[in-house]
Amino acid sequence: RLDGYHLTDDLQVPDKWAFPQTRMPAGGFHLVWMSGLDRTTLDPKVLATSTAAIPFQRTLIEEGAEWKYLAGSSKGQPAEQNQNSPAGWTAVDFDDSGFAVGPAGFGYGDEDDATVLPNGTTVVLLRREFTLDNPLYSESLILQVDYDDGFAAYLNGIRVAAANCPPGEPKLTTVANGSHEAGSSERFDLSAHIDLLRRGKNVLAIAGLNTHPESSDLSIKPSLGTLLPACHASFRLKKKGGTLHLIAPDGTIADEIQYPSQQPDQTLGRIDSHDPETGWSYFLTPTPGSANAGPTQEAPIKSRISFFPEPGAYPEGVEVQLSQESWAGIDIRYTLDGSEPNATSPLHDQAIPVTDTSLLRAAGFVGKERASPIASATYLAGRIPSLPVMSISMKPEEFVEVHMRSTATGHESERAAFLELFTPEGERVVATGFGFRLHGGAGRRGDLKKKKSYRTYFRKSYGDGRVDYPVIPTAKVEDFDKLVLRANANDRAPHGSNIRDQVIRDVHSDMGALAADGWWYILLINSKNRGIYNVTERMDEEFFASHLGPGEYDVIKTGETLLSGTKKGWNELRQFVRSTSFSDDTNFEELARRVDIEDFTSYVIVNLCLQNFDWPGNNWYGARRVPDGKWIFLCWDSEWGLGYRHSGVDAHLYGTHTDPYGFMDSGGGANYGLISTLFRAMLENPGYRQYYQQQVREHLQGALTTENIMRHVHRHRDAIATEMKHEFETRNYNLEQWNQQIAEIERFANYAPKTFLARTEEYFSSRATPSGNNRLAFTEAEDGSRQVVYRTEKGQLHELVSSADASTVTHTIISLPPNVPPAAGRPSVYTRAAGERHLLYRGDDDHLHDLLMPAAGAKDAAWQHTNLTELLAQPVARCDPSVTVVDGVPHIVYVDQESMTHELWHDEAWHHHPLPFIPRPASDVVITSSPGALHVNYRTIFGVPCEQTLSMEAAANGQRNWSHRIYHRLPAKGQPLGVNVGGRRRLIYQVAEKWPIHEPFVFRWHARREPGYQKYDSGRNRLVQVWRSGKRYHEIETIGELLPSVVGNPSLLHDAPTVRTPSGGEATLGGTPGFPKYTPESPSPMPAQRKQQYLVYCNAEGHLLEATFRQGTWKVINITEVTWAPPSSGEPTGLVSAVNGVRYYVYRGRDGHLHEVRFLGSWNHRDLGPLEETASK
């Protein structure tokens, strides 16, 4: 045991660092990292899987070992939808005799699998037993897996590691929820689960997952082992030399070494510490995790390789001489293919002819051991690029590791490399070591041939801590500590222009914003030409300090990923925006203290005008100076802008016809990210709406002119044209495709500014149009009598009352109080307390008027009037109001003259709050309720069904953070309605013939490729239902089969005690004090508990049709044909009686009469008499 032993480099402090309480077997060893970190966790280096990785100390399951396996569903042989894996398959005592046997790896499609599975296999279950007879001396248990696309690992029945695997135990139909390319193993630290191991039999069980049956490949190749004990001392060794002492528990010096100045890649050690004749010497070959071995040297060898002529551009056939400064025992060996030289590489004994661009790598050797660092030199021979060249050299296997590990991030994914920069004239101006990483999101996927993006990190541990050279000449920065090498994944060859992102950043900079600058390079990796790259600044804290001045910065990017600082300020901003109405100027002024309004406005304008439609949910950066700086926003990865066309978008292409406000209001930009939420919130302020439009006009006369956009387009086009031609030719691409892309950008730049101005004016001048329907208001009193209220052409309000037993019908004119204007729109009726009635309508003065009739027997039986908009000092209405009552609180919504939606509610007093400015309504809005939430449904000005939702919990806490959902696959006509059926929230609406303005663009081409995606191929003017299915797209289907065309808006009611409003809203009665609830003495049948929904509407013939949702589908009946009732001239409305459960519908007939149909076991009809004639009595 190592208890009581210490290490120190100062005998005055003998206990400077204590060994942990660790056991070490006889003849074993313990690894101590002299890092100064003072910890016992695994170092990232031991989790690396390159050739320099520390090997397993003890292998429990070897690579290529035989496993028991069971393949799940495959292409052409689907498993049952809910087919589970065999019960207990991960447990130690599971009977796996039914499993097949085969060696790892398992898979198909790569031609490198030891056990080939059927094509299209999505799941394979693996089990491997191993036995522990002796205890493990290491506490580091490691799972090593090479996989494509995901897996879940279980040790003795307990899940211990996973990648791209959904929660829960995988079924035989489970698929990976992300993709990952095989080709490079990854290590997963299972040390926290080492206690699961037991003496005797153990089982490692793994489920290997594929993304879908159409995937081209699947791979899973696991192994398991332990790493040698490792820990980190609390101090570092001195590079210049010093003494290290091992102190025994009794305080004596057990061992010590006085070491001289150390050399890179040469190890000071000894072979046998027990042999007094064996001294300390130098090893040239590292053996991490293993005993020292190989020839030794008495002193470190100092050897430096040099090249003549210097690396650079030369004519074809240039001869290169190598030399080294050291003693004569050194041989120089070299390679020309980018690989590291070894003892079998060619020996340098004469000049090396270079006939093409080549990477020459050389090192000095003593015998078979490398005795010097590897020196790299790139020679640009033959064709010389017209762009500057960035040449990277590194171990080929480590390049593969970086390039292929799409999920690897952070410092541990970084690998050492060497960088050379050459001017277009061929002069080498930079030569330094650096750290190399993969960069990007979706662009990380793909094979070795794919052109991917990377990042460079300059650290003193590799070479120069910073590159003191103008790598990006146009950047206002003197040196760089990191760079991004952008491949422009979506906009690259052969389908793209390569310049869209850089042009948009340049234009944004012209608008006065901060933007990352960039320059064009040819990238060579191990001498292979990877094509044209856009080398840019990395937007982290260092970037902002360089451009905005020293200080601390919070930096957030896509996915709310924190790059620098903390998220405290970001989270505070989000909470403030989502809980505050910025229609109030005081609140907006507070926002202006947190957000740079001018910067944010220019950021939104450039993205909308230049149509960056893979935004704002993706591809953004935000930053502020700590502690109280204003947030600014920066463009990034704008490859989907400037009229970009993606092959997966089908016929719906980007271009000037695509409305950016449709995208932001009712399409792919209407998301829940903070940028979109912030813009919507700011537009609530009338002053900001004016400011925004003024800024649009100002920028369209400056940075966003066609001339300025073209200036950048042509500058970048001309910079890369020659090399783009070469890249296309060498890859057998058609250069005409690139020319067409540039031409499309030019066409876009010609039309975009004037089109954007027109779209802006069109959007902000748009006003909602009242629906103008003549639906009736219909409600039920406490005694079961039913009241119908309607408006005449002159604005008079009339009431028809039918007794509960339908024996009498009375008609009256509602007498308005003095000076109360007549109605201009349809009325709504609601009830708050037993016996009272409220009548709500929009007057011909466009104010909202509320009439209250107190309960029968009250002292004052006249209608009492309240002008709600005047009372609350709110804008007058443009469209008719809608109301619902929840727990005695009425909630009213309406649209004002500026097409802003407002909510009014009464809870001891009347209150007001605006709903979000966008998505903007095209007509009336309807409010309903469901358990736990309020919902406002409407059709946007772009024809998209929308539902705004506010949780009751938020409302009870005084919050009004409405959130919206849009259903954008088909254009809507009329009034959408929301309903909870079949355990899902659904929207029901009528499909329009075409989009009213411009179809809103939605980034959904991925969805169209997913299994289960179905195109709508039924007729227009039909009712459909849509709902979220948890996939990229939403489900959609028609209501009923062979449904006739719909006329007007449908009405929706439930089997619950409710009061219907003419706008399709509802007021629930069952929870209102004083209203009847069901008792054993109540009339039969008993009212259902809101489990059945009824949808009633008219067809072109005026027939009433009712659809009921039963057994997962809507069943339709033609009520008019059943009852022989006259056809309708208006939209029907209805209710389910809270007294007897009978279902009633009322409507205006084409004969000028009011009609009622009801269902109580069977349908029947009643003519309630002529409307105008009886109403005058």
Buried (B, 14 or more C-beta within 10 A) or exposed (E): EBEBBBBBBEEEEBEBBBBEEBBBEEEEBBBBBBBEBEEBEBBEBBBBBBEBBBEBBBBBBBBEBBBBBBBBBBBEEBBEEEBBBBEEBBBBEBEBEEBEEBBBBBBBBBEEBBBBBEBBBBBBBBBBEBEBEEEBBBBBBBBBBBBBBBBBBBBBBEBBBBBBBBEEBBBBBBBBBBBBBBBBBBBBBBBEBBEBBEEEEBBBBBBBBBBBBEBEBBBBBBBBBBBBBBBBBBBEBBEEEBBBBBBEEEEEEEEEEEBEEBBEBBBBBBBEEEEEEEEBBBBBBBBEBEEBEBEBBEEBBBBEBEBEEEBBBBEEEBEBEBEBEBEEEBBBBBBBEBBBBEEEBEEBEEEBEBEEBBBBBBBBBBEEBBBBBBBBBBBBBBEBBBBBBBBBBBBBBBBBBBBBBBBBBEEBBBBBBBBBBBEEEBEBBBBBBBBBBBBBBEBBBBEEEBBBBBBBBBBEEBBBEBBEBBBBEEBEBEBBBBBBBBBBBBBBBBBBBBBBBBBBBBBBBBBEBBBBBBBBBBBBBBBEBBBBBBBBBBBBBBBBBBBBEEEBBBBBBBEEEEBBBEBEBBEEBBEBBBBBBBBEEEBBEBBBEBBBBBBBBBBBBBBBBBBBBBBBBBBBBBBBBBEEBBBBBBBBBBBBBBBBBBEEBEEBBBBBEBBBBBBBBBBBBBBEBBBBBBBBBBBBBBEBBEBBBEBBEBBBEEBBBBEBBBBBBBEBBEBBBEBBEBBBEEEEBEBEBBBBBBEBBBEBBBBBBEBBBEBBEBBBEBBBBBBEBBBBBBBBBBEBBBBBBBBBEEBBBBBBBBBBEBEEBEBEEBEBEEEBBBBBBBBBBBBBBBBBBBBBBBBEBBBBBBBBBBEEEEEEEEBBBBBBBEBBEBBBBBBBBBBBBBEBBBBBBBBBEBBBBBBBBBEEEBBBBBBBBBBBBBBBBBBBBBEEBBBBBBBBBBBBBBBBBBBBEBBEEEBBBBBBBBBBBBBBBBBBBBBBBBEEBBBBBBBBEEBBBBBBBBBBBEBEEEEEBEEBEBEBBBBBBBBBEEEBBBBBEBBBEEBBBBBBBBBBBBBBBBBBBBBBBBBBBBEBEEBBEBEEEBBEEEBBEBEBBBBBBBBEEBBBBBBBBEEEBBEBBBBBEBBEBBBBBBBBBBBBBBBBBBBBBBBBBEEEBBBBBBBBEEBBBBBBBBBEEBBEE
